[in-house]
Amino acid sequence: KAASAGAVAAIAGYGHREVEMLTAHAAKLRMPMVLPVATGDSLTEISPFIYRSCFSDSQQMEVLASYLFHWRQLTRGAIITDSGNNAEYSLNIARHFTQAVKNNDCTIAVNCVIPQGSGLTGRQLANLLAHDPQFILIAASGRRAAEIFGKVREGGFSGVLCGPESWDDQEFLSALGKSVIPGDTVFTAFFSEENNSREFKRFRNEFRRRFYH
């Protein structure tokens, strides 16, 4: 309908599934499409008419893995992948993180997959901790990510918990609440004036105060 109305370009936004339905038309219509969100690499490979104005899933995982290795000097990790909520996104994140960690000659000791309709079990957590990871990526978002996060901390893990840009969301932060002590935690996020979350504003102000930028 947009093409019929004379549109010459499109901004394709929201989640992976919605964007995928839009980008399928890019090559056929020869219509340039800009993706203004963090995106799976598969979406930008569909057509040369598709561009993104932000990082891809693989790029954000490369940054995260490099931070853990070069800055924190950690070499052994684990992954918890939520295949129930937004499964395609979580699987993409887990796959790209695994590759990025291996590219730094580091190790993913175990990848624990949580099936749909289930939560992280005590047995899964015990197996995870038995591998003695220095960091754990939780490839999940929203309330599900908060639930997994809480169980891992309550289970005694004191290493670095890390996540993708989906953690930069009020649903995740609110669900985490004040009952869970976050500990050593890092996740990727957009550095933008349009990010109006309380946590981001606090970070931005402190960053600029310390680094004059």
Rosetta blueprint (number, residue, H / E / L):
1 K L
2 A L
3 A L
4 S L
5 A L
6 G L
7 A L
8 V L
9 A L
10 A E
11 I E
12 A L
13 G L
14 Y L
15 G L
16 H H
17 R H
18 E H
19 V H
20 E H
21 M H
22 L H
23 T H
24 A L
25 H L
26 A H
27 A H
28 K H
29 L H
30 R L
31 M L
32 P L
33 M E
34 V E
35 L E
36 P L
37 V L
38 A L
39 T E
40 G L
41 D H
42 S H
43 L H
44 T H
45 E L
46 I L
47 S L
48 P L
49 F L
50 I E
51 Y E
52 R E
53 S L
54 C L
55 F L
56 S E
57 D H
58 S H
59 Q H
60 Q H
61 M H
62 E H
63 V H
64 L H
65 A H
66 S H
67 Y H
68 L H
69 F H
70 H H
71 W H
72 R L
73 Q L
74 L L
75 T L
76 R E
77 G E
78 A E
79 I E
80 I E
81 T E
82 D E
83 S L
84 G L
85 N L
86 N L
87 A H
88 E H
89 Y H
90 S H
91 L H
92 N H
93 I H
94 A H
95 R H
96 H H
97 F H
98 T H
99 Q H
100 A H
101 V H
102 K H
103 N H
104 N L
105 D L
106 C L
107 T E
108 I E
109 A E
110 V E
111 N E
112 C E
113 V E
114 I E
115 P L
116 Q L
117 G L
118 S L
119 G L
120 L L
121 T L
122 G H
123 R H
124 Q H
125 L H
126 A H
127 N H
128 L H
129 L H
130 A H
131 H L
132 D L
133 P L
134 Q L
135 F E
136 I E
137 L E
138 I E
139 A E
140 A L
141 S L
142 G H
143 R H
144 R H
145 A H
146 A H
147 E H
148 I H
149 F H
150 G H
151 K H
152 V H
153 R H
154 E H
155 G L
156 G L
157 F L
158 S L
159 G L
160 V E
161 L E
162 C E
163 G E
164 P L
165 E H
166 S H
167 W H
168 D L
169 D L
170 Q H
171 E H
172 F H
173 L H
174 S H
175 A H
176 L H
177 G L
178 K L
179 S L
180 V L
181 I L
182 P L
183 G L
184 D L
185 T E
186 V E
187 F E
188 T L
189 A L
190 F L
191 F L
192 S L
193 E L
194 E L
195 N L
196 N L
197 S L
198 R H
199 E H
200 F H
201 K H
202 R H
203 F H
204 R H
205 N H
206 E H
207 F H
208 R H
209 R H
210 R H
211 F H
212 Y L
213 H L
